[in-house]
Amino acid sequence: MENIAVLGSTGSIGTSGLDVISKFPDRFKVCGLSTNTNVELLRKQAKIFKPEAVCVSGGSGNKGKFGKIMVYEGEDGLCGMLRDVKIDTVLVGIVGSSALLPIITVLDKVKKMALANKEALVMAGGIIMNKAAKNKVTVVPVDSEHSAIFQCIGKSGREDLRRIFLTGSGGPLLKVKKSGFKDITVKEAVNHPRWKMGKKISVDSATMMNKGLEVIEASWLFNMGINSIEILIHPEAVVHSMVEFRDGAILAQLGACDMRIPIQYALTYPERLDSSIKGLDFSNIRELKFLKPDTKKFQCIDLAYEAGKRSGTFPSVLNASNEIAVREFIEGRIRFIDIPRIIEKVMGLHRGIKNPGLGDILEADKWARVKTKELLNK
């Protein structure tokens, strides 16, 4: 029986993860759950799974509402819960940079991390992967693309890899002309054609910053240079990613657009267990298209590649500025086309640190948020 904590249990990854966990009651025991502010759903989840502890990281005043279950509050409370509770496996479904400190904290406790957060790796991939290696923690990616790459690589070594191909559907604006971007609404930006996700990650898919962040994430997960990772637009979303080996062989992972597949694989790894998820019907697949991304239209891709190549604190600045810009767009204070413009300005003002420690990374993150708001206010 594995003790499993689900961070971000009320989000799309968390709810899908708990659905998977519920199918294996003899294998998993939920020991901890966390939410940002969705207390009502957290209470329902706690009633079903009966964890030892829960945390409401984005709010306060919730003590006494979960019966005998221990309740933690705030960001410090989340790290406290992770230190206090016995955890074997953690599923990280928290979105954004707020996952960084919980990830670093829980790496001292767990045997396996099922990781669905990309921002923490973008910010501090070297620190996270080095700590995981030191503590012998198996990191299994949950993002469909990185799960696909992980599965394709298998037991092959880094020296066998030549290239990684990150596929993406192209998001909701693939067929919209660049001239139309100035009028894009929040509703249009979050209307993803293939995946049901939260607003932030859906907007990232619309700008294709999501793919850029995934390139940096993949470079840390698989120890690959940024220039060896290519983005391919694949509207059918059947091939979730591919790898090319040094002998020229290419392996691809295919599957339905259902996040429960990579979540279950990560939780049960290295085993594969039965699931009720319906497989692909190849007779209904008429074509598989692969296109190079239009980086003049989707400028965030080039910004992410630039940050990844410059490394150091630049990825942290990229991520922080993007988080602020996306929030401002969602709340109706800036236009869709302003997102890459403001990120480019902030990156241009940043004086990077080449080999940053955690303090440097957090300071760069803070600086970028302040600078982004400052420039937007002007």
Secondary structure, 3 states (H helix, E strand, C coil): CEEEEEECCCCHHHHHHHHHHHCCCCCEEEEEEEECCCHHHHHHHHHHHCCCEEEECCCCCCCCCCCCCEEEEHHHHHHHHHHHCCCCEEEECCCCHHHHHHHHHHCCCCCEEEECCCHHHHHHHHHHHHHHHHCCCEEEECCHHHHHHHHHHCCCCHHHEEEEEEEECCCCCCCCCHHHHHHCCHHHHCCCCCCCCCHHHHHHHHHCHHHHHHHHHHHHHCCCCHHHEEEEECCCCCEEEEEEECCCCEEEEECCCCCHHHHHHHHHCCCCCCCCCCCCCHHHCCCCCCECCCCCCCCHHHHHHHHHHHCCCHHHHHHHHHHHHHHHHHCCCCCCCHHHHHHHHHHHHCCCCCCCCHHHHHHHHHHHHHHHHHHHHC
